[in-house]
């Protein structure tokens, strides 16, 4: 079984290296932001950008519940003008 697919707008970038990011993302259809961590090759992960990824919920002992990216990017099945910068 594959991991669920998520997409959303990046609100802030907490940490970054060349491809690895820890970011606060407002998931599509959600009112709150969540912490997302992982590798985003070939995606611009900056404040205001849209990201798509497959991931698993994890619980970090210090930072709490967050999404860990398992695959990125992934195809988005529905697209609308709100997702275009």
Rosetta blueprint (number, residue, H / E / L):
1 X L
2 X L
3 X L
4 X E
5 X E
6 X E
7 X E
8 X E
9 X E
10 X E
11 X E
12 X E
13 X E
14 X E
15 X E
16 X E
17 X L
18 X L
19 X L
20 X E
21 X E
22 X E
23 X E
24 X E
25 X E
26 X E
27 X E
28 X L
29 X L
30 X L
31 X L
32 X L
33 X E
34 X E
35 X E
36 X E
37 X E
38 X E
39 X E
40 X L
41 X L
42 X L
43 X L
44 X L
45 X L
46 X L
47 X L
48 X L
49 X L
50 X E
51 X E
52 X E
53 X E
54 X E
55 X E
56 X E
57 X E
58 X E
59 X E
60 X E
61 X L
62 X L
63 X L
64 X E
65 X E
66 X E
67 X E
68 X E
69 X E
70 X E
71 X E
72 X L
73 X L
74 X L
75 X L
76 X L
77 X L
78 X L
79 X L
80 X L
81 X H
82 X H
83 X H
84 X L
85 X L
